[in-house]
Amino acid sequence: MKLFTPTLLAAAVLASASCAALAADTKDIVLDRVLAPVVTTMPGNPPPSNSDAMAVSVLLETAGGTLIPKSTDTLFHTGDRFRVKLLSSREGKVSLYNTTPRGDTNPSPVWQGEVHVGMETISPRLALAGTSGVDQLHIVMEPTQETSVFGWLGNWLRSFKDGGASKDIRLDVQNTSSATYLVNANGQGLVSTVRIMHTAR
């Protein structure tokens, strides 16, 4: 029988904890970043990470006005009403841009607002209209130092063209049935593109 000495046992526990920390998924990281300002106000805690983190949910609005989280992997219908819910790791400006099923992206945002740490931000009501197909909704958390946000968005989308990775931007993404979680470790802002497939009823 192999016995662990207290020193070896302590080392094994530390190694196990390190592996668990490395294995933390993006969802956990985002939720930690959102709560970080509360935790780091206590004496002796390190300052919060400068990474940008955001959770994005699509809320389908029922006929009675109830908001229900809906996976973007499921089919929507033309005329459906919905809102976008955001949770952010820092104060900032957010914008929603739309690319239609025809591939046209309007340089004017569908909506602009602000996010506050640890507080839910919910967009005004949006509706799926026009041509059936796949609408792309680009949810943008603007970088802190940027004057031309639409130009920056275009560069971001080109960096991740066709769903590939970017050599300049390190982006961790995790999709669940109710939300998308994103982390940009370098604090360069964030873009989440939600693809909403809809068809006529």
N, C-alpha and C positions, 0 to 999 in steps of 0.2 A: 504494500500500500504506500502511495506517495503522499508525503505530508508537506504542507506549505508552512514555512516559517512565517512569523508575523510580518517581516519585511517583505518577503515575496508575496504574501497575501495582499498587503497594502498596495504593492506595485501592480498586482493583477487587477485590483479594484480600480485603481487610477487608470490603467490602460483600458479597462472596460468602459469607464465613464467617458474617456476621450473618444473611443469608437462610437459611443452613443451620441456624443455631441456632433461628431462628423456626419453621423447618419441622420441628423435632424432634417426633416423635410421642409420644403419651401413654405408650406402653410404655417408650420410652427415658427419659422424665422420671421415671417410677416407679422404674426400675432405678437411675438416677442418685441419686435420693433415698434409696433403700435402702442404697446404698454410700457416701453422703455422710459419715456419721460416721467411716468409715475414712479417707477422703481429708482431711477437715478437721482431723484430729488433727495434721497436719503443720504446722510453723511457717509463717506467712505466708498460710495459706489463709483465706478468709472463713468466717464461721459458717454452718451449714447453714440452708436455707430453713425457715420455720415452716409451710410447706404440709404437708397430710396426703396421703400417697400409699400405695397398697396394691395388691397383685396377688392375685387370687383364682382358684383352680383347683378344679375338681371332679374327684376321683379315683375312678373306678369300681373296686370290689373284685371280682376274679374269684373263682371257686370255690376256687382254690388260694391265695388271699390276696394276690395281686399287685395293686398299685395302678396303674391306667392312666389318664392324663389323658383326659377325655371332654368333647367339646364339648356345651354345653347346647342347641345347635341341633339335636342328633340326638335320636331317640326313646329314652326309657328304658322299663323294664318295671316294673310293680308287683312289689315284692319285691327289686329291685336294692339292693345295699348300696354305699355310697359314703362318702367322707370329703371334707372341705373343707381345702385347703391355702392358707395365707396368708403373705404377705411384707409387712412394714410398714416405713414410714420412721421410726417412733418407737415408744417403749415405750407400751403402752396395754392397755386391756381390750377384748375382743371378745365379742360375743354373737351367737347365731344364733336368729332367730325364724322361725316357719313360718306361712304363710297357706295354708289347705287349698284344694282345688279348689272347695269350697262358698263360699269367701270369708271364712272365719273365721280371725282372727289371735289366737293364744294370747298373752296378756300375759307369760307365763312363757317364758323362752328355752329352746330345745331344748338349748343348751349355752352355757357361758360359759368364757372362758379369758383368757390374756394373750399378747400378741405382743411380741417383742423384736427390736430393729433388726438386720437382716441375717440373721436366723435364721428358718427355716421353722417355722411352727406348723401342725400337722395335727390336725383335730378327731377325736374318737372316731368309731367307725363309726355311720353313720346308715342308715336303710332307708326305702324308699318303700312305704307301706302304705295301706290304705283305698281310698277312691274313686279310680278312674282319672280323669285329667284333668291340669290344670296346677297343680303345687305351686309356691308362691313361697317361696324361702328368702332371708331378709333377713340379710345378713352385715353386722354393725354394728361399726365401730371407734368406740368412744365418744369424744365430745369430752372434753377435759381438765377442763372446768368444767361438769359436768352431774350433777344428782342424780336426776332422773326420766328414765331412759333410754328406757323404753317410750313415755312421753309425747313425748319428743324424736323418737323414731322415727316416731310418728304424724304429727308436724308435717313431718318430712322427706318422708314418703311423700305427704302432701297437696301439698307443694310441687312434687313431680314427678308429680302425678296424670296417668294416661293416657299416660305416657311423654313428657310435655312438659318444657320447660325451667322452671327456677325463677328468679324475678327477684331472690331474696335469696341464692341459693347458686350460686357458679360451680363447676361440676363438669365436668371433662374425663374422658371415658371412651373406651377403645379395647378392642374385643373381638377376640380371635384364636381360632383353633381350639382352643387349649389353656388360655387364661386370659383374665381380664378385668382391665384396668389402669385405676385411678382416681386422679385428683388433685383435691384441693380446695385451691385456692391460698390460701384464708383460714384454713386450719387449724381448720375447724368440725366435725371428725369426718367420717366417711364411712359410706355405706350402699351396698352392692351387692346388688341383687335378682336372684337367679338363678331363672329360670323353668324348671322341670323338667317336661316333658310325659311322662307315663307311661301305659301301658295294660297290661291283663292279658295274660299270655303266651298 
